[in-house]
Amino acid sequence: ESDAYKAYLNCMSKFHNYSLNNTLLIALQRPDASLCASYTSWQRDHGRQVRKGEKGIKIIAPCKYKIELDEKDEHGNPKTEEKTGFKVVTTFDISQTDGPDLPSIGVDELTGDVNGYRKLFNALTEICPVPIYVEDIHGGAKGYYSDAERKIVIKEDMSQLQTIKTMIHEMAHEKLHAKEHLDKDYSSDRRTKEVEAESIAYTICQHYGLDSSDYSFSYVAGWSSGKETKELKASLERIRSAADEMITDIDK
């Protein structure tokens, strides 16, 4: 209900929901693209200007047209029928534009040091049932859990706070979402799994006096929309139970 969240949703409402095929077309032409819109949409809706000389990204957009039918109406004029076809249109990524920042929720990365960082880092490594590696990860991911390889990888050169939060997040994935731990009676989509892992990370960070709220709640915003109370309660109980067990293990 916050003004920031409203601003974010208002901004998102002005972008088209691209199809899978258009997403692939964008990825083929500009793999690092994150937010695309037409030249006029950037100007009209967001007050941003496409820089001179930027090469556009071609996608396929629907367009309506009319065809004449063999039948006549009551006035003797040919009847028409509206059809949907497709045409090539040009879009531009936000990185190709200049102008005011778009509203966002949360932060890209947490900053700050952690009191007793090495002790907490070692405790997390010790209680984790799979090995944790710190490596150079290409792309935007801060870390990942590989169920196939049974390992967690954390991006190197992050702040102490971001590193700890990411470790806990990926450990939560292993604890709740590894194949061997999955609850057969509880199926969850990827977004729900992310919210569960991030909520556990936030809860544990708060327990130890580490504030990750700026980052964490960008995951949670909007997730509950359309969910049944039963689904919400199921996730909340899983979050509570996992956080409790992990805090107990860390304290030991």
Contacts in CASP RR format, 6 or more apart in sequence:
PFRMAT RR
TARGET T0000
AUTHOR 0000-0000-0000
METHOD contacts of the structure
MODEL  1
ESDAYKAYLNCMSKFHNYSLNNTLLIALQRPDASLCASYTSWQRDHGRQV
RKGEKGIKIIAPCKYKIELDEKDEHGNPKTEEKTGFKVVTTFDISQTDGP
DLPSIGVDELTGDVNGYRKLFNALTEICPVPIYVEDIHGGAKGYYSDAER
KIVIKEDMSQLQTIKTMIHEMAHEKLHAKEHLDKDYSSDRRTKEVEAESI
AYTICQHYGLDSSDYSFSYVAGWSSGKETKELKASLERIRSAADEMITDI
DK
4 103 0 8 1.000
4 105 0 8 1.000
5 105 0 8 1.000
5 221 0 8 1.000
7 103 0 8 1.000
8 103 0 8 1.000
8 104 0 8 1.000
8 105 0 8 1.000
8 221 0 8 1.000
10 103 0 8 1.000
11 46 0 8 1.000
11 102 0 8 1.000
11 103 0 8 1.000
14 37 0 8 1.000
14 41 0 8 1.000
14 45 0 8 1.000
14 46 0 8 1.000
15 35 0 8 1.000
15 36 0 8 1.000
15 37 0 8 1.000
16 37 0 8 1.000
18 26 0 8 1.000
18 36 0 8 1.000
18 59 0 8 1.000
21 60 0 8 1.000
22 59 0 8 1.000
22 60 0 8 1.000
25 57 0 8 1.000
25 58 0 8 1.000
25 59 0 8 1.000
25 60 0 8 1.000
26 33 0 8 1.000
26 36 0 8 1.000
26 57 0 8 1.000
26 59 0 8 1.000
26 91 0 8 1.000
26 93 0 8 1.000
27 33 0 8 1.000
29 56 0 8 1.000
29 57 0 8 1.000
29 58 0 8 1.000
30 57 0 8 1.000
30 93 0 8 1.000
32 93 0 8 1.000
32 95 0 8 1.000
33 57 0 8 1.000
33 93 0 8 1.000
33 95 0 8 1.000
34 93 0 8 1.000
34 94 0 8 1.000
34 95 0 8 1.000
35 93 0 8 1.000
35 94 0 8 1.000
35 102 0 8 1.000
36 57 0 8 1.000
36 59 0 8 1.000
36 91 0 8 1.000
36 92 0 8 1.000
36 93 0 8 1.000
36 94 0 8 1.000
37 45 0 8 1.000
37 46 0 8 1.000
37 91 0 8 1.000
37 92 0 8 1.000
37 94 0 8 1.000
38 89 0 8 1.000
38 90 0 8 1.000
38 91 0 8 1.000
38 92 0 8 1.000
39 50 0 8 1.000
39 90 0 8 1.000
39 92 0 8 1.000
42 48 0 8 1.000
42 49 0 8 1.000
42 50 0 8 1.000
42 92 0 8 1.000
42 97 0 8 1.000
43 49 0 8 1.000
46 99 0 8 1.000
46 100 0 8 1.000
46 102 0 8 1.000
47 99 0 8 1.000
47 100 0 8 1.000
48 94 0 8 1.000
48 97 0 8 1.000
48 98 0 8 1.000
48 99 0 8 1.000
48 100 0 8 1.000
49 97 0 8 1.000
49 98 0 8 1.000
49 99 0 8 1.000
50 92 0 8 1.000
50 96 0 8 1.000
50 97 0 8 1.000
51 96 0 8 1.000
51 97 0 8 1.000
51 98 0 8 1.000
54 92 0 8 1.000
54 96 0 8 1.000
56 90 0 8 1.000
56 91 0 8 1.000
56 92 0 8 1.000
56 96 0 8 1.000
57 90 0 8 1.000
57 91 0 8 1.000
57 92 0 8 1.000
57 93 0 8 1.000
58 88 0 8 1.000
58 89 0 8 1.000
58 90 0 8 1.000
58 91 0 8 1.000
59 88 0 8 1.000
59 89 0 8 1.000
59 90 0 8 1.000
59 91 0 8 1.000
60 86 0 8 1.000
60 87 0 8 1.000
60 88 0 8 1.000
60 89 0 8 1.000
61 86 0 8 1.000
61 87 0 8 1.000
61 88 0 8 1.000
61 89 0 8 1.000
62 84 0 8 1.000
62 85 0 8 1.000
62 86 0 8 1.000
63 84 0 8 1.000
63 85 0 8 1.000
63 86 0 8 1.000
63 87 0 8 1.000
64 82 0 8 1.000
64 83 0 8 1.000
64 84 0 8 1.000
64 85 0 8 1.000
65 82 0 8 1.000
65 83 0 8 1.000
65 84 0 8 1.000
65 85 0 8 1.000
66 80 0 8 1.000
66 81 0 8 1.000
66 82 0 8 1.000
66 83 0 8 1.000
67 80 0 8 1.000
67 81 0 8 1.000
67 83 0 8 1.000
68 78 0 8 1.000
68 79 0 8 1.000
68 80 0 8 1.000
69 78 0 8 1.000
69 79 0 8 1.000
69 80 0 8 1.000
69 81 0 8 1.000
70 78 0 8 1.000
71 78 0 8 1.000
71 79 0 8 1.000
72 78 0 8 1.000
72 79 0 8 1.000
73 79 0 8 1.000
94 102 0 8 1.000
104 218 0 8 1.000
105 217 0 8 1.000
105 218 0 8 1.000
105 221 0 8 1.000
106 214 0 8 1.000
106 215 0 8 1.000
106 217 0 8 1.000
106 218 0 8 1.000
107 214 0 8 1.000
107 215 0 8 1.000
107 218 0 8 1.000
109 142 0 8 1.000
109 158 0 8 1.000
109 159 0 8 1.000
109 162 0 8 1.000
109 215 0 8 1.000
110 159 0 8 1.000
110 161 0 8 1.000
110 162 0 8 1.000
110 165 0 8 1.000
110 212 0 8 1.000
110 214 0 8 1.000
110 215 0 8 1.000
111 159 0 8 1.000
111 161 0 8 1.000
111 162 0 8 1.000
112 159 0 8 1.000
112 160 0 8 1.000
112 161 0 8 1.000
113 159 0 8 1.000
113 160 0 8 1.000
113 161 0 8 1.000
114 120 0 8 1.000
114 160 0 8 1.000
114 161 0 8 1.000
114 164 0 8 1.000
114 210 0 8 1.000
117 160 0 8 1.000
117 164 0 8 1.000
120 164 0 8 1.000
120 208 0 8 1.000
120 250 0 8 1.000
121 163 0 8 1.000
121 164 0 8 1.000
121 167 0 8 1.000
123 250 0 8 1.000
124 132 0 8 1.000
124 164 0 8 1.000
124 167 0 8 1.000
124 168 0 8 1.000
124 171 0 8 1.000
124 250 0 8 1.000
125 132 0 8 1.000
127 246 0 8 1.000
127 249 0 8 1.000
127 250 0 8 1.000
127 252 0 8 1.000
128 152 0 8 1.000
128 167 0 8 1.000
128 171 0 8 1.000
128 174 0 8 1.000
129 174 0 8 1.000
130 145 0 8 1.000
130 150 0 8 1.000
130 151 0 8 1.000
130 152 0 8 1.000
130 174 0 8 1.000
131 150 0 8 1.000
131 151 0 8 1.000
131 152 0 8 1.000
132 151 0 8 1.000
132 152 0 8 1.000
132 153 0 8 1.000
132 154 0 8 1.000
132 167 0 8 1.000
132 170 0 8 1.000
133 151 0 8 1.000
133 152 0 8 1.000
133 153 0 8 1.000
133 154 0 8 1.000
134 153 0 8 1.000
134 154 0 8 1.000
134 155 0 8 1.000
134 156 0 8 1.000
134 163 0 8 1.000
135 153 0 8 1.000
135 154 0 8 1.000
135 155 0 8 1.000
135 156 0 8 1.000
136 155 0 8 1.000
136 156 0 8 1.000
137 143 0 8 1.000
137 144 0 8 1.000
137 153 0 8 1.000
137 155 0 8 1.000
137 156 0 8 1.000
141 155 0 8 1.000
142 154 0 8 1.000
142 155 0 8 1.000
142 158 0 8 1.000
142 162 0 8 1.000
142 166 0 8 1.000
143 152 0 8 1.000
143 153 0 8 1.000
143 154 0 8 1.000
143 155 0 8 1.000
143 166 0 8 1.000
143 169 0 8 1.000
143 170 0 8 1.000
144 152 0 8 1.000
144 153 0 8 1.000
144 170 0 8 1.000
145 151 0 8 1.000
145 152 0 8 1.000
145 170 0 8 1.000
145 171 0 8 1.000
145 173 0 8 1.000
145 174 0 8 1.000
145 177 0 8 1.000
145 178 0 8 1.000
146 152 0 8 1.000
146 153 0 8 1.000
147 174 0 8 1.000
147 177 0 8 1.000
147 178 0 8 1.000
147 179 0 8 1.000
152 167 0 8 1.000
152 170 0 8 1.000
152 171 0 8 1.000
152 174 0 8 1.000
154 163 0 8 1.000
154 166 0 8 1.000
154 167 0 8 1.000
154 170 0 8 1.000
155 166 0 8 1.000
158 166 0 8 1.000
161 210 0 8 1.000
161 212 0 8 1.000
162 215 0 8 1.000
164 205 0 8 1.000
164 210 0 8 1.000
165 201 0 8 1.000
165 205 0 8 1.000
165 210 0 8 1.000
165 212 0 8 1.000
165 215 0 8 1.000
165 216 0 8 1.000
166 201 0 8 1.000
168 200 0 8 1.000
168 201 0 8 1.000
168 204 0 8 1.000
168 205 0 8 1.000
168 246 0 8 1.000
169 197 0 8 1.000
169 198 0 8 1.000
169 200 0 8 1.000
169 201 0 8 1.000
170 197 0 8 1.000
171 246 0 8 1.000
172 196 0 8 1.000
172 197 0 8 1.000
172 200 0 8 1.000
172 201 0 8 1.000
172 242 0 8 1.000
172 246 0 8 1.000
173 193 0 8 1.000
173 197 0 8 1.000
174 181 0 8 1.000
175 181 0 8 1.000
175 242 0 8 1.000
175 245 0 8 1.000
175 246 0 8 1.000
176 193 0 8 1.000
176 196 0 8 1.000
176 197 0 8 1.000
176 200 0 8 1.000
176 238 0 8 1.000
176 242 0 8 1.000
177 188 0 8 1.000
177 193 0 8 1.000
177 196 0 8 1.000
177 197 0 8 1.000
186 234 0 8 1.000
186 238 0 8 1.000
188 196 0 8 1.000
188 235 0 8 1.000
191 223 0 8 1.000
192 223 0 8 1.000
192 235 0 8 1.000
194 219 0 8 1.000
195 219 0 8 1.000
195 220 0 8 1.000
195 223 0 8 1.000
195 235 0 8 1.000
196 235 0 8 1.000
196 238 0 8 1.000
196 239 0 8 1.000
196 242 0 8 1.000
198 216 0 8 1.000
198 219 0 8 1.000
198 220 0 8 1.000
199 216 0 8 1.000
199 219 0 8 1.000
199 220 0 8 1.000
199 235 0 8 1.000
199 239 0 8 1.000
199 243 0 8 1.000
200 239 0 8 1.000
200 242 0 8 1.000
200 243 0 8 1.000
200 246 0 8 1.000
201 212 0 8 1.000
201 216 0 8 1.000
202 212 0 8 1.000
202 213 0 8 1.000
202 216 0 8 1.000
202 217 0 8 1.000
203 239 0 8 1.000
203 240 0 8 1.000
203 243 0 8 1.000
204 243 0 8 1.000
204 246 0 8 1.000
204 247 0 8 1.000
204 250 0 8 1.000
205 211 0 8 1.000
205 212 0 8 1.000
205 216 0 8 1.000
206 212 0 8 1.000
207 243 0 8 1.000
207 247 0 8 1.000
208 250 0 8 1.000
224 232 0 8 1.000
END
